[in-house]
Amino acid sequence: MNPIINLLQQWKLHPVADHFTIALLMVGVLMDLLGSTMARFRWMRYMALTLMIFGAISAAISWETGGWEAHKVHDLLNVDTKALLHHHAELGDWLLWVFLALATWRVLIEYVGFFSLWRGIYLIAAIIAVILLGYQGYMGGQLVYGHGVGTALLTASPTATLSPVQAAPTSLPTVYVPASATATPSAPGAEASPSAIPSETPSPAAGAATPSATPTA
């Protein structure tokens, strides 16, 4: 038995059962209302009876599969999400017994003449029950779409945020430069520039005869 239950738990049947439960019970109550106003269409009443019976069975399946899913994710939830899940599950506990009682009541109305006198009270109770069922479905939607319960977003491990890491400064490479290459080149020797001041005329050497204009004998 346990292998079968484990296999069913892997199929995640809770959303499927929920949708069947809501559809069967809401349509069942609607058909009962229409059948009450149009007495000549007795097939509507029989359809409503059938839908209520199968809706109650589907509610039991939804309740059981919901417990499976709750045990899987409970420890992964924060405080607010756990509180919402608790309200959702608690309302589901009550609604299961309510719809089982309504289905039984509906069978008695159809086949036991005395209970047909309470048909109006039954319809009022059934309408209130399906309204609460819709509210429970709304809370289930908040758990899934608002908090990611039962999805990969909840079970996925958070990825580390990559932050740029500055590389440690490294020492600059040392380049050997010869000393001669670093010496400052000396300016070429300054050439003598011509001076604008005239230099002194060299005097004639001593002993040099001064030419005379008087002819010699």
C-alpha positions as CSV (number, residue, x, y, z in Angstrom):
1,M,0.0,0.0,0.0
2,N,2.8,2.4,0.8
3,P,4.4,2.2,-2.6
4,I,1.1,3.1,-4.2
5,I,0.7,6.1,-1.9
6,N,4.2,7.2,-2.6
7,L,3.6,7.0,-6.3
8,L,0.4,9.0,-6.0
9,Q,2.2,11.6,-3.9
10,Q,4.7,12.1,-6.8
11,W,1.8,12.9,-9.2
12,K,0.8,16.0,-7.3
13,L,-2.9,15.3,-7.6
14,H,-4.1,18.0,-5.2
15,P,-4.6,20.7,-7.9
16,V,-6.5,18.3,-10.1
17,A,-8.8,17.1,-7.2
18,D,-9.4,20.7,-6.2
19,H,-10.6,21.8,-9.6
20,F,-12.9,18.7,-9.9
21,T,-14.3,19.4,-6.4
22,I,-15.1,23.1,-7.1
23,A,-16.7,22.3,-10.5
24,L,-18.8,19.4,-9.4
25,L,-20.2,21.0,-6.3
26,M,-20.8,24.4,-7.7
27,V,-22.6,23.0,-10.8
28,G,-24.5,20.6,-8.6
29,V,-25.9,23.4,-6.5
30,L,-26.7,25.5,-9.6
31,M,-28.6,22.6,-11.1
32,D,-30.5,22.1,-7.9
33,L,-31.6,25.7,-8.0
34,L,-32.7,25.5,-11.6
35,G,-34.5,22.2,-10.9
36,S,-36.4,23.8,-8.0
37,T,-37.7,26.6,-10.2
38,M,-38.5,24.3,-13.1
39,A,-40.2,21.3,-11.5
40,R,-41.0,19.7,-14.9
41,F,-37.3,19.1,-15.6
42,R,-36.8,16.4,-13.0
43,W,-33.6,15.3,-14.7
44,M,-32.0,18.5,-13.3
45,R,-32.6,17.2,-9.8
46,Y,-31.2,13.8,-10.5
47,M,-28.1,15.5,-12.1
48,A,-27.7,17.7,-9.1
49,L,-27.9,14.7,-6.8
50,T,-25.2,12.9,-8.9
51,L,-23.0,15.9,-8.9
52,M,-23.3,16.4,-5.2
53,I,-22.3,12.8,-4.5
54,F,-19.3,12.8,-6.8
55,G,-18.4,16.3,-5.5
56,A,-18.3,15.0,-1.9
57,I,-16.1,12.1,-3.0
58,S,-13.8,14.6,-4.8
59,A,-13.7,16.8,-1.7
60,A,-12.4,13.8,0.3
61,I,-9.7,13.2,-2.3
62,S,-8.8,16.9,-2.3
63,W,-8.5,16.9,1.5
64,E,-6.3,13.8,1.5
65,T,-4.0,15.0,-1.2
66,G,-3.8,18.5,0.3
67,G,-2.4,16.9,3.5
68,W,0.3,15.2,1.5
69,E,1.4,18.5,-0.1
70,A,1.2,20.4,3.2
71,H,3.6,18.0,4.9
72,K,6.1,18.4,2.0
73,V,6.3,22.2,2.1
74,H,5.5,23.1,5.7
75,D,9.1,23.4,6.8
76,L,10.1,25.6,3.8
77,L,7.5,28.3,4.5
78,N,7.9,31.6,6.4
79,V,5.6,32.6,9.3
80,D,3.0,34.5,7.1
81,T,2.8,31.7,4.6
82,K,2.4,29.1,7.3
83,A,-0.5,31.1,8.8
84,L,-2.2,31.3,5.4
85,L,-1.7,27.5,4.8
86,H,-3.2,26.8,8.3
87,H,-6.4,28.8,7.5
88,H,-6.7,27.1,4.1
89,A,-6.3,23.6,5.7
90,E,-8.6,24.4,8.6
91,L,-11.4,25.5,6.3
92,G,-10.9,22.5,4.2
93,D,-11.3,20.2,7.3
94,W,-14.7,21.8,8.0
95,L,-15.9,21.8,4.4
96,L,-15.1,18.1,3.9
97,W,-17.7,17.2,6.6
98,V,-20.1,19.9,5.4
99,F,-20.2,18.5,1.9
100,L,-20.4,14.9,3.1
101,A,-23.4,15.9,5.2
102,L,-25.0,17.9,2.3
103,A,-24.6,14.9,-0.1
104,T,-26.3,12.7,2.5
105,W,-29.0,15.2,3.0
106,R,-29.5,15.5,-0.7
107,V,-30.0,11.7,-1.0
108,L,-32.6,11.8,1.8
109,I,-34.4,14.7,0.1
110,E,-34.7,12.7,-3.1
111,Y,-35.8,9.4,-1.6
112,V,-37.4,10.1,1.8
113,G,-40.5,12.2,1.6
114,F,-40.2,13.8,5.0
115,F,-36.8,15.4,4.2
116,S,-38.2,17.0,1.1
117,L,-39.8,19.5,3.4
118,W,-36.3,20.8,4.2
119,R,-35.3,21.4,0.6
120,G,-35.2,25.2,0.9
121,I,-33.0,25.0,4.0
122,Y,-30.7,22.6,2.2
123,L,-30.3,24.9,-0.7
124,I,-29.4,27.9,1.5
125,A,-26.8,25.7,3.3
126,A,-25.4,24.5,0.0
127,I,-25.1,28.0,-1.4
128,I,-23.2,29.1,1.7
129,A,-21.0,26.1,1.5
130,V,-20.0,26.6,-2.1
131,I,-19.2,30.3,-1.4
132,L,-16.9,29.2,1.4
133,L,-15.4,26.6,-1.1
134,G,-14.7,29.4,-3.5
135,Y,-13.0,31.4,-0.7
136,Q,-10.9,28.4,0.1
137,G,-9.9,28.1,-3.5
138,Y,-8.9,31.7,-3.5
139,M,-6.6,31.1,-0.5
140,G,-5.1,28.2,-2.4
141,G,-4.4,30.4,-5.3
142,Q,-2.7,32.9,-3.1
143,L,-0.5,30.1,-1.7
144,V,0.6,29.0,-5.2
145,Y,0.7,32.3,-7.2
146,G,1.5,34.7,-4.3
147,H,3.9,32.6,-2.3
148,G,5.1,29.9,-4.7
149,V,3.9,27.0,-2.5
150,G,4.1,23.7,-4.4
151,T,6.2,25.2,-7.3
152,A,9.8,25.0,-8.2
153,L,10.3,28.6,-6.9
154,L,9.9,27.4,-3.4
155,T,12.1,24.3,-3.5
156,A,14.9,25.8,-5.7
157,S,18.0,26.7,-3.7
158,P,18.8,30.4,-3.9
159,T,21.7,31.2,-6.1
160,A,24.6,33.2,-4.8
161,T,24.7,36.7,-6.1
162,L,27.9,37.3,-7.9
163,S,29.7,40.5,-6.9
164,P,32.7,41.9,-8.7
165,V,35.9,41.2,-6.9
166,Q,38.7,43.5,-7.3
167,A,41.9,41.8,-8.2
168,A,44.7,42.2,-5.7
169,P,47.3,44.7,-6.9
170,T,50.4,43.0,-8.3
171,S,53.9,44.5,-8.3
172,L,54.9,46.0,-11.6
173,P,57.5,44.1,-13.6
174,T,61.0,45.4,-13.1
175,V,62.9,46.3,-16.2
176,Y,66.6,46.6,-16.1
177,V,67.8,49.8,-17.7
178,P,71.6,50.4,-18.2
179,A,73.1,53.4,-16.3
180,S,74.5,54.8,-19.5
181,A,71.1,55.0,-21.0
182,T,69.8,57.0,-18.1
183,A,72.7,59.6,-18.1
184,T,71.6,63.0,-19.2
185,P,73.5,63.8,-22.4
186,S,75.8,66.8,-22.0
187,A,75.3,69.8,-24.3
188,P,77.9,70.0,-27.1
189,G,80.8,72.4,-26.4
190,A,79.8,76.0,-27.1
191,E,81.5,77.3,-30.3
192,A,83.1,80.7,-30.3
193,S,80.6,83.1,-31.6
194,P,81.9,86.1,-33.5
195,S,82.0,89.3,-31.4
196,A,80.7,92.6,-32.6
197,I,83.6,94.4,-30.7
198,P,86.7,94.7,-32.9
199,S,89.8,93.2,-31.4
200,E,93.0,95.2,-31.1
201,T,95.2,95.5,-34.2
202,P,98.4,93.7,-33.6
203,S,101.4,96.1,-33.2
204,P,104.4,95.6,-35.6
205,A,107.1,93.7,-34.2
206,A,110.0,95.6,-32.6
207,G,113.0,96.0,-34.8
208,A,111.0,96.2,-38.0
209,A,112.3,99.2,-40.0
210,T,109.8,101.9,-40.7
211,P,110.0,102.8,-44.3
212,S,111.3,106.3,-44.9
213,A,110.4,108.5,-47.8
214,T,113.9,110.0,-48.0
215,P,116.1,108.1,-50.6
216,T,119.2,106.7,-49.4
217,A,122.5,107.4,-50.9
